[in-house]
Amino acid sequence: MQLLPCYKIVTGILGLVLPLLISVNHSQAADHSIHIEWTYQAPQGEAIQLFSLYMEDSVVCQTTTPADREMDCEFEAPNGTFNFYLSARTDKGESPLSPPFPFTLNEIIKTYTLDISLAGNEAGTVTSTLAEFDNCTTDCSVNALQDSLVTLTPIANEGYKFTGWYGDQCTGSAPCTIRMDQHYSIEAKFEKKFPWDLFMPVLLR
């Protein structure tokens, strides 16, 4: 039985339409881990011995029992684009289950967390240039891709004023731009304005 190749490539993840499904992730540039699942029934009269995943002409992982239809394995390889295929070995020989398909091994882009705390109950909002960011009206956390630029802008509610940033990277009272190369914790401080509109008529008498 031969499987038809139908697949698409996404950064760090390879998905093949069932019955063959592969996902790839890796923590270092040369260290890769693979989880693979498939379905296969040997032709009548043949006994399955094992399955192998090939990268080019080299086996990167194999099943341990004939009943296996999934496996996890780790292997070292340089980053780049290579041809992969899954094969089945029976007592009659070994044959690929699909034609070779190209897949690019590369380093996953890291994400970092930006913790934002707001001093002053319902005193203001912090907005961001991130499209997926919901404005912070209370303490919140934001995830951003490594090396992306994130600009935070404070907006004080009526009767309050923004008095400045505290914590990592951000200082002063202007909008703050951060390059996400680590985890950051930042506080936006708001305070009540002095009610001059109430006192000025009395002072001017």
Order of alpha helices (4+ residues) and beta strands (2+ residues): beta-beta-beta-beta-beta-beta-beta-beta-beta-beta-beta-beta-beta-beta-beta-beta-beta-alpha
